[in-house]
Amino acid sequence: MNYVLVMAGGRGERFWPYSTDEKPKQFLKLFDDKTMIQKTIERLKGLIPIDRVFVVTAEKYIELVEDQLPELPEDNIIVEPVGRNTAPCIALSAFYIKNKVGNVNLAVLPADHFVEDEENFKKALKNAFDYVSSNHMAIVTLGIKPNRPETGYGYIKYINENLKKLNETILKVEKFVEKPDKETAERYLKEGNYLWNAGIFVWKIDTILENTKKFLPKTYEILLNISKNKGKNYMELLKKNYSLVDSISVDYGIMEKAEDIYVIPSEFGWDDVGSWTSIERHSEKDEYGNVKGKDVYYFGSSGNIVKSKKITILNDVDDLVVIETDEYLIVSKKDSIQKIKEIKKRLFFE
C-alpha cells in the first residue's frame, strides 16, 4: 500500500516578510489562487487518495493545515513540537504512521515545491513506489535533470549503469553532494551523471526506521520510547523529549551513509521555490521580463519582481524586487534579495 508524507513545518525565511513565522511559505499563494501545500496535495490526485496522505507540521500550524486541507483526516496531521530538521521529522512520522497502518511504502515530499508537469511527476512517483514494492530495502529518490549550473541545490551522482527499466530508468546512486560553487556546478553539468536533489524519497516504513536506528541511534531510541505510548501521555512525552533528538537533515544523517539507494532521473518542471528569483522563473512576464501582477504597472522598466497590496508603479528601474505587506516595504536589487534571511536576523537579533 502506498502512502505519502508531506513535510510542512518550515519557516520560509527567505521569503520574509511575505512569509512569516505565523504563516510561512507553504501556506501562501505564490503563483495562483492555491497555496503551496494545496498544490502539493492536489498533484497527488489519481495516485494517492487523501486518506493515505499524512502532513507533519508544527503545532502552531495545525489550524492552517486544517483550514487549507479540509478533506485531510484529523488523525493524519502529525505534530512536531520543535523543528529539529528533516531526519528526526521523518523518523517521528514513520513511527506514527506504522502504528496506524503498518509497514507501508511511504513517499516523503516537501510541502512548498513547484511542479509544472504533474503527469510526469506522478509517473515518476509511481515508478518509485513500484520499485520499492519489489525491493523492500531500497530507497528511491527522484533526481531532477539539471538545465543550468545551479549552485543553490544539492546534487546526486549516479552510477551510469542501467539497473532496471520501468517507465523511466532507475539508477544506482553513487553519492549525494552538497551545494557546489559555480565552477563545480558547471563540471557536474558537463559530466552528465549528476542530478539535482529534490528532497523526494520513497521507501518502506521499516527501511526508514532501520536506517535511523543504524545511523542516528539516539534519535531512534527517543522516538521509539515515545511511540510505545499510544495513550493520553503521547503528546506530553513528545513535547518533553523531542528536543533531545539529533538536529540533522535526512541527507546528512541517512542518505550520505545508507546503501541500496537508487534515483529516477526526472523532468517535471521542478523548483524548490527557495527565493524570489525562483518565483520569477515560473511567473508570467511582460515583454521586458517584468513579473506581471494585479495593479502593478511598469514604465521604462525591465526584469522586476513586485508583490504588493497597493497599486504599484515602477518607472525607469531595472532588476528590483519590491515586497509590500501590512508592516513592511522592502526594495532590493534582485541579485541581493537572497540576503533577506540575514537581514531579518539582524533586525530582530535572532
N, C-alpha and C positions, 0 to 999 in steps of 0.2 A: 504493500500500500504506500502511496506517495503523499507526502505532506510538505508544507512549506513553512519556514520560519522567517519572518520579516523583522529585521533589527531596526528599531525606531527610537533609539534613545539619545542620538547625537544632539549637540547644541548648535551646530551650523554657524560657528563664529565667523567664518569667512564671508558670511552674508549679513553680518551686523551692519547697520541697525534694523534692516528689514527683517532679519531673523533675530529673535531674542531668546533669552533663557526660558521665557514663559511660552513662546510659540516659535520653535526652531524650524529650520528649513523644510523638514519632511512634512510639515503641516501647512505649508504655504502654497499658494497658486503662483508658480513662477513662469508657466508657459501658456496656460489656458484657464478654463473655469474649473479644473480639477487640481486638488493638491497633489504633492509628490507621492504621498502614501496612498492616496486614492488611485493614482495612475499605476502604482506598483501592484496593487491588488487587482485592478481591472484587467491588467495584461495577463493575468493567470486564468481568466475565464476560458472555459472549454478544455482546460488541462487539469486544474485543481479546484474543486468546489470550496466555497468559503468556509465550510465547517471543518476543512482539513488545512486551514491556514491559521497559524499562530503569530501573534505580534508580541515582541518583547520590548518593553519601554520603561521609562522612569515613572515612578508613582505620580508625579506631578502632571504627566501627560495622559493619564488614563482617560480623563474626560474628553480630551481632544481625539483620542483613538475611538472612543465610543460615539462621539458626535460625527466624526468623518467616516466611520465604518459601521453604520448601524446594523448591518447584517452579520457582523462578526459575533460569534457566540461569546458571551461574557467570560466564560471559563477559558477561552483561547487567548486571553490577554495575560502575559507573564510579566511580573513586576521585578525590575532590577532596582534595588534600594539605592544604589550609588553606582555611578559609572566607573567600571574597572577595566575598560577596553573589551575587545571582541572575544578573546579566548574564554574568559570566565562567563561572559554573557551567553555564548553558545552552549557551554557545558551546563550552566544553570538551566537553560531551556531544554536541553537534551534530557536531563533528569526529569523535568516537569512533564515533557511530552511522553517519555517512556512510561511514567506512572499512569498516564491516561490511556495510551493506545499501543504501547509495546515497542518492539524494535523495528520501527518503520524506516523507509527511505525518507531522508529529510534534505530539502534544498534550503540553503541559508542565503537570503537576499538582503541587501541594504534597502532601506525604505525611500531613499532620496536620489536614485539614479535615473538617468534619462535613457529611454529605449525608443528608437524610431520605428524599427521594423518588428512589430510584436509577433508576427507569424514565425519569422526566423528565430526569434528569442524562444518561443515555445517549442519549436522543433529541436533546438539545441538542448533545452532543458529536458525534454522528453528523452532524447538520446542519452543524456547523463543518467536519468532515472533507470533506463533500460540496462545500461552498463552496470550500475551498482546492484541492480536486482540479480544479475548473473554473476557478479564478482563482489561478494559480500564484504571483503576487506578493503575494497578500493575507495579512494577519494577522487572525485571528478570535479574539476573546476572548468569554468568557461573562460577561455582566454580570447581577448579581442585582437583581431589582426590590426596592427598599427598602420596608420596612414600619414604619420608625421613623427619626427624625433621628439616625442613628448617627454619632458623632464619632471612632470608633476605626478606620474603614475609609477607604481612598481611594475616589474616585468616578470614573465615566466619564460624560462628557457626550456625548450623541449628537445628530446632526442629525436632526430629526424628518421624515425623508423615507424612505418605503418603497422600498428598492432591489430586493429580490427576495424572493419568497415560497418558502419550503421548507415545513417543518412549523411553523417559527416565523419571525418576521420577522428579517431581517438588516439592520442599520442602520449607516450610516457614523459613525465616531467623530469628534467634533469635537476633544476634548481629554481628557487624563487630569488629574485634580485631586487635590491632597493631602488628608489628613485635615482636615476643616473644624472650626470651632468650632460650638457648638450653634445659634447664630443662622443661620449659613450652611447647616448641615445641614437646618434647618427650611425654608429657602428652596429648597434643592435638591428636597426632598420636595414642596413646593408647586408648583414649576415643572414637575415631572413628566418631564423628559428627562435625568435623572441615574440612574445605576445604581451599585451597589456593585462595586468592582473585586475580583473573586475570585482574581486572580492565575492564571487558567487561560488559556493561549494555544494556538492551533492554527495551524501554519504549515509550510511545506516547509523541509527542512534547509537548502537553498541560500538561502532567504529569511532564515533566522537568521544565516547566515554573511555574507551580503551586507550586512545591516544592521549587524552587528558590525564589519565592515570599514569601513563608511561612518562610523559614529558613535563607535566605540571602536577606532581603527586600531592602537594599541599592543597592546591585548589580542589583536586578531586576529592580528597578526604573531607574537606569542609563542606562541599556541596553534597556529598554522599550522606553525611550525617544530617544535613538539613532535609534532604529529600525523603529520608526514612520517616520523618514526622509529617504525616498527611492530615493531621487534625488541626485544631484551632491554634496550636502553637507554631504552625509553619511560618507565618509571616513574622512572628516575634523572633524566632530563631534566625530567619533570613536577614532581618534588619540588624540583628545583633552581630552576626558572624560574616556577612557577605563582604564587608570591607577588609577582611583578613585574607581574601584570595589574592593570587598574583595579579597585578595590573599589567597585562601584556596582550598584544594583539594575537589573533589566531595565526597570522603569518609568522611572526617571531616565535610564538610559543609552540606551534604544532607543525605548520606546513614546511618550514625550513628543516625540520628534523624527521618528519614521517616518511615512510616508504609507501610504495603502491599508490602513488599519486599520478593521475592522468589529466590531460587537458583536451578540450574540444576547441579547436580554432574556430572562432565565430565572427560573423559580421551581421550585426543587427542595429547599427547606428547608436552605439553605446556611448555614454558620457557620465562621469561621476558627479557632474554639476558641482565642482569644487570652488568655483569663483564666478564673478560677474562676467568674465570673458567667456565662460562656458555657456552662460545664458545667451550671449551674443551669437555663438556658433549655431544655435538651434532656434533662433527667433527670426521672424520675418523682418527684412530690412528694406530700406528705400534704395534708390539707385546710387546713393552716396555712402552706403554702408551704415547708416544710422538705424538703430533698432526702432521699429515702429511701436507706437503706443498711443492709447487713448489720450486725447488732449495734450499731445506732445508735438511741437512744431519746430522744424529746423529751417534755418535760413543761412545759406553760405557755410554750412557745417557738414562734417563728414566723420564717420567712424565713432559716433557717440552712443552711449547707453543711458537711458533715463528710466527711472522707476519713481513716479511721483503721483501724489493725490491731487495736485493742483494743475491748472493749465500751465504748461512749461514751454518756454521759448528759448531755443539756443541760437545764437547769432554769431556767425563767423568764428566758431570754435571747432576744434578737431580732437578726436580721441579722448573724450572725457567720459567719466562715469558720474552721474548725478542721481543720488538716492535721497528721497524725502519721505519722512514718516511724521507722525504727530509730534515727536520730540526732537528729531534731528534732521539736519540738511547736510549731506556730505557731497563735496565736489572734489573729484580726484582725477589725476591723469590715469588713463586706462592701464598703462604699464606699471603703475604704483598701487593699484587697488588691492593687490594681494597683501599689502601691509596692514589692512584694516583690522585683522585679528590682534596684531601687536599694538595698534593704536588704542583699541578698546581696553587692553590690559593696562596701558599707561594712563588712560583717563580714569580708570576705576581702581587702580593699584591692585590688580588681581594677581 
